[in-house]
Each structure stands twice: as C-alpha cells, then as structure tokens.
C-alpha cells in the first residue's frame, strides 16, 4: 500500500562512467593487455622500434662478417698470407672481427635498453 500523499518515485538512469583511457592522455601498462586496437597499436610501436634497432645493427654486422671472406675470394693471396708465423686469417678473425662484434653487441644492448626505457617511461607518465 502506498501513501497517496507521497510523490511517485523516480528512477534515475546515469550514463556509463568514462573509461580511464578516454580521460587520460598517456597510455598505461593495462592498455597493453587490452584486446582492442589501442593496445595492439602500442605493441606494434614497440615492435617496430625493436625491429629498427635490430636492422640498424644487422647491417654493419653483415658487412663486417662478409668482408674478410669476400676479400679472400677476390684476392687469393690473402687466404694463404702469413703475419710472421701466424696465418693472416687468424689475425684478422681474432683481432679484426671479434672486437668490433663485441662493440656492435654493446651498441645493440644500449639501444635496446633505451627503447625499453622510453616505452616504460611512456607508460609510467600520468
């Protein structure tokens, strides 16, 4: 039984709350796991940056590794040349190839860490 003196009750319908992403200008770590276009685009950007880093190091590495065999093929005397009692191939491979490869590896690691740090900073900014 309702009292006739009471006004009728009204039902209030509110709009859905805005999602956090729409009110926030920068992405969060949760956005990476979202199965929407935004999360996929964040991961694509990270993957593209990592691929660019890999290709930037792969070029000089390929040139460095192909240089001696190519030179030995073009100039056959290099393949049999000796530096004192040590074959030139060992000197080139031990002193001319490995140190630059180590330097390229260190350069790659620094670039990869920088990409990851920038990406993490992007996600941590509020």
C-alpha positions in Angstrom: 0.0 0.0 0.0 1.3 3.3 -1.0 0.5 6.6 0.6 -1.3 8.9 -1.8 0.4 11.9 -0.2 3.9 10.7 -1.2 5.2 11.8 -4.7 5.8 8.9 -7.1 9.4 7.6 -7.0 11.6 8.3 -10.0 14.2 6.1 -11.4 17.5 7.8 -12.2 19.4 6.5 -15.1 23.0 7.6 -15.3 25.4 7.3 -18.2 28.2 4.9 -18.0 31.3 6.2 -16.5 34.0 7.3 -18.9 36.8 4.8 -19.2 40.2 5.7 -17.8 41.8 5.7 -21.2 39.4 8.3 -22.6 40.2 10.7 -19.7 43.9 10.0 -19.7 46.3 11.4 -22.4 49.0 8.8 -21.9 48.8 5.0 -22.1 49.1 2.7 -19.1 50.5 -0.8 -18.8 46.9 -2.1 -18.7 46.4 -0.7 -22.2 49.0 -3.2 -23.5 46.8 -6.1 -22.4 43.6 -4.7 -23.8 42.3 -6.6 -26.7 41.4 -3.5 -28.6 43.1 -1.5 -31.4 44.8 0.8 -28.9 46.6 -2.0 -27.1 47.6 -3.6 -30.4 48.9 -0.2 -31.7 51.1 0.2 -28.6 52.6 -3.2 -29.0 53.1 -2.6 -32.8 55.0 0.6 -32.0 57.3 -1.2 -29.6 57.9 -4.0 -32.0 58.7 -1.5 -34.8 61.2 0.3 -32.6 62.8 -3.0 -31.7 62.9 -4.1 -35.4 64.5 -0.8 -36.4 67.1 -1.3 -33.7 67.9 -4.8 -34.9 68.2 -3.7 -38.6 70.5 -0.8 -37.6 72.9 -3.3 -36.0 72.4 -6.1 -38.5 73.7 -4.0 -41.5 77.2 -3.2 -40.0 77.4 -6.8 -38.6 76.7 -8.3 -42.0 79.3 -6.1 -43.7 81.9 -6.9 -41.0 81.3 -10.7 -41.3 81.3 -10.7 -45.1 84.3 -8.5 -45.6 87.2 -11.0 -45.0 85.7 -14.0 -46.9 84.9 -11.6 -49.8 88.4 -10.1 -49.8 89.9 -13.6 -49.5 87.9 -14.7 -52.6 88.8 -11.6 -54.6 92.5 -11.6 -53.5 93.5 -15.3 -53.2 96.9 -14.4 -51.7 95.1 -13.1 -48.5 93.9 -16.6 -47.8 97.4 -18.0 -47.7 99.2 -14.9 -46.3 101.1 -15.1 -43.0 102.0 -12.5 -40.5 105.2 -13.8 -39.1 104.4 -17.4 -38.3 100.7 -16.8 -37.8 98.3 -17.1 -40.7 96.7 -13.7 -41.6 93.2 -15.3 -41.4 93.7 -15.9 -37.6 95.0 -12.4 -37.0 92.0 -10.9 -39.0 89.5 -13.1 -37.3 90.9 -12.8 -33.8 91.9 -9.1 -33.8 89.8 -7.6 -36.6 86.4 -9.3 -36.3 85.7 -10.1 -32.7 86.4 -6.7 -31.1 84.1 -4.9 -33.5 81.4 -7.6 -33.0 81.6 -7.1 -29.2 81.3 -3.3 -29.8 78.3 -3.9 -32.0 76.8 -6.1 -29.4 77.2 -3.5 -26.7 75.8 -0.8 -29.0 72.8 -3.0 -29.6 72.2 -3.6 -25.9 72.4 0.1 -25.2 69.9 0.9 -28.0 67.5 -1.9 -26.9 67.6 -0.7 -23.3 66.9 2.9 -24.4 63.9 1.8 -26.5 62.5 -0.2 -23.5 63.2 2.7 -21.1 61.4 5.2 -23.3 58.5 2.8 -23.7 58.3 2.2 -19.9 58.5 6.0 -19.3 55.6 6.5 -21.7 53.5 4.0 -19.8 54.5 5.4 -16.3 53.8 9.1 -17.1 50.5 10.3 -15.8 
